[in-house]
Amino acid sequence: TGGAARQSEAFLLGVFSLIAVVVGQPMSTVIGQVPISEDVRAGLVERAGRLRPILDCVVAYERGEWESFTARAQELGLDEAAFPGLYREALSGTAELVGTVGPDRPEAGGSLPQ
């Protein structure tokens, strides 16, 4: 898998990482209904696979577990100084995606908040 494909898969891994909490169902049930790659499924359901270390690094960053984040970033060869910008970019992309396909969009049959 090339770099662009891996980036897309890592983005999907992050987007779907909390979906089970949002819908109140087990991750395996939710992911079983979504057409995603085996690598993304393994990272979410089995907590394993080649993409899981990326999610673990992001989670450590989100939780402020700096020693764990630093170790994981180094293992992945990520530039710690660039990470905050990349993280904000990913959050922005996720917000854009959710805003585009979310149930509150008028074109999705929902209504905008008053």
HUMOLIN-V390001 format. One record per helix or strand of 3 or more residues. SS is the DSSP state (H for helix, E for strand). FROM is the first residue (numbers start at 0). LEN is the number of residues. If there is no record, write none. Layout:
ss,from,len
SS,FROM,LEN
SS,FROM,LEN
This chain:
ss,from,len
H,2,14
H,18,5
H,26,5
H,37,9
H,51,12
H,65,11
H,79,22
H,105,3
